[in-house]
Amino acid sequence: MYDLLISDESRLDILDAFSWYESRREGLGRDFELCLEAGFNQIQRNPLLYQKRYKNLRIHFIDRFPYGIHFLIDEKNVKVFGVFHTSRNPQNWTARLKR
């Protein structure tokens, strides 16, 4: 199994999404978290299952919510650098790759 490394920016993405969903309906933020955790588990078990989308970037789209987990694979690590809504402009997440 691969080690999962989540960037600080990704943690902020998750917190923003959680807060937004929770403000819409109590418990919906928790549902988002559960779907996100399931996505992280799937990625950890087999990150090579996901095709490359941009250079070496791979994206796992989580269930029930329009979000993608954007990650790179480095030896035995999965580096998550963003959890983005699918309607966001790709320039927002490609900019993080350059940092």
Secondary structure, DSSP 8 states (H G I E B T S, - for coil): --EEEE-HHHHHHHHHHHHHHHHHSTTHHHHHHHHHHHHHHHHHH-GGGS-EEETTEEEEE-SSSSEEEEEEEETTEEEEEEEEETTS-HHHHHHHHT-
